[in-house]
Amino acid sequence: MSNTMFEKVEKALETIRPYLKADGGDVELVKVSPEGIVEVKLTGACSDCPMSQMTLRAGVERALIKEVPGIKRVEAVN
């Protein structure tokens, strides 16, 4: 995927960052694959939170799929 897709995902992440930061966490964009798979790294409190998978699916993935056409899935990487 092009840099534009990376930029669109980064911009969409900016809209959810305040919610993550409110709980002491953050998300870092690692990669956007040509297949529409986004890899992110959860940082801060999010990195070892037991609810991080739910946050990833219900928050991050949902927002990105809604905001950026072509995104199919979001995966957390270490």
N, C-alpha and C positions, 0 to 999 in steps of 0.2 A: 504494500500500500504506500501511497505517496506521503510526502512530508505533510501535505495538507490534511490527510487523515490523522496523522500524529498530532498536528496542531488542533484539529477539531476535538480530538479526545482530550487533549490537555486543557482546552478551554472548558469542556464539559466537566472535567474534574474540578476546575476552579469553583464551580457552583456548589459542589458538595463538600469541598475542603473545610469550610467553616464548621460544619456539623461534626466532622471527624476531629478537628482541632479543639472543639468545645469539650471533647472527652479525652484530650491529651494525645490524640493520634494524628496520622496524616497518611496520604497515599502518594506513591511515586510512580510515574509512568515509566515502564521499562521498555516495552515494545508493542507495536501493532503489526500483526501479521497480515499478509495479503488475503488470508481467508477470513479476516474480521475477528481474530482472536486477540484480545488485549491482555497483556501481561502487566500486572502492577505489583508493587512491593508495599505492603502495609508497614508503616513505621510508627515509632513512639508507642503509646499505649495499645494501639491496634495490633502490633506485631505479635503479642502473646495473649491477647484477650480471647477468652473462650467463645465470645460472640462474634469474632471477626469473620467467620464464614457466612454468618447471617448478614452481617454488615456488607460484606462483599457482594452477595447475591441480591439482597433486598434493596440495598442502597446504591452501591457503586455500579453494579452490572445493570440494574434497572434504569438508572439515570443515563448511562452511556448508550444503551440500546435505544432509549427514547430520543436522546439528543443527536446521536450520530448515526445516520443511515449506513448500513453495511456492517455494523458491529453485531456479532453473533454471541460472543461469550467473553467473560472476564475471568482470568485466572490469577491467583496470587503466587508469586515466586519469592524465594528467599534471597 
